[in-house]
Amino acid sequence: MCVCVCVSVQAVTGALLTTVGLGVLFLADQYLEYSTAPFTITDSPYGTTFFMTTGFHGFHVLVGSIWLMAALANYPR
């Protein structure tokens, strides 16, 4: 049984693509920030905290973007 909250296929597709696009932009920005950071994970408690928290958040965004792309691929057209 499929329950659709939004009737417009274009609205759902646009919202999913926008969300995935923003996730990709975040991951690209995180890559740039990691590659230019003047500290490492072993330098100080700040480095450890920074890389652990942003790393977990980046992983969360990556998994969520993959899940949303799968949902978009399975969305009824």
N, C-alpha and C positions, 0 to 999 in steps of 0.2 A: 504494500500500500504506500503510495507516494502522497505526501501532504506538502503542497507548495504554498508558502507564505506570500511570495511575490509572483504575480501572474506574468510579468514582462520578462521574457527570456533575455532580452538585451540588457535590462537593468541588472539581472543576476550575473550575467557574463561580464559586464563592465565592472561590477563591484569586485568580482573575484580576480579579474585581470589587474585592476588597480591595486588590490591588496598584495597580490603576488609581485607586481612591479615594485611596490614600495619595499617589500621584503628583500628583493634583489638589490635595490639601491642601498638599503641598510647593510647588507652583507658586503657589497663593494666598498662602502665607506669604512666598514670595520676592517677589511683587508688593508686598505690604505693606512688606517690608523695603526694597525699592528705592525706593518712593515716600516713605518717611520717613527715608531715610539723610541724615545731616547733611553728607555729602561727595559729590563727583561723581567720575567716572572720570578727570577731568583735574586734580583737586586735588593728588594726591600719589601716590607709588608704592603706598601702601596702597589707595587708591581704585581704581587701575588693577588691582592684583592681586585685590582683592575682587570687582569687577564682572566681570573676565575669568573667574576660576575659578568663581564662582557662576553666571555666565551660561552657560558651557559645560556645567556640571552641570544647570542648568535645561533647556537645549536637549536634553540627553541624556534627561532625565526626560520631557519633552514627546514626543519621538520614540518612546521606549519605551512610553509610555502609549497613543499612537496605534496602535502596532504590536500591543500587547496587546488593544486594543479590536477590531482587525481579526481577530486570532486568535480572540477570543471570538465574533465574528460568524460565523466560519467553522467553529467547533467543532461537531462532529456532535452532534445532539440525539436 
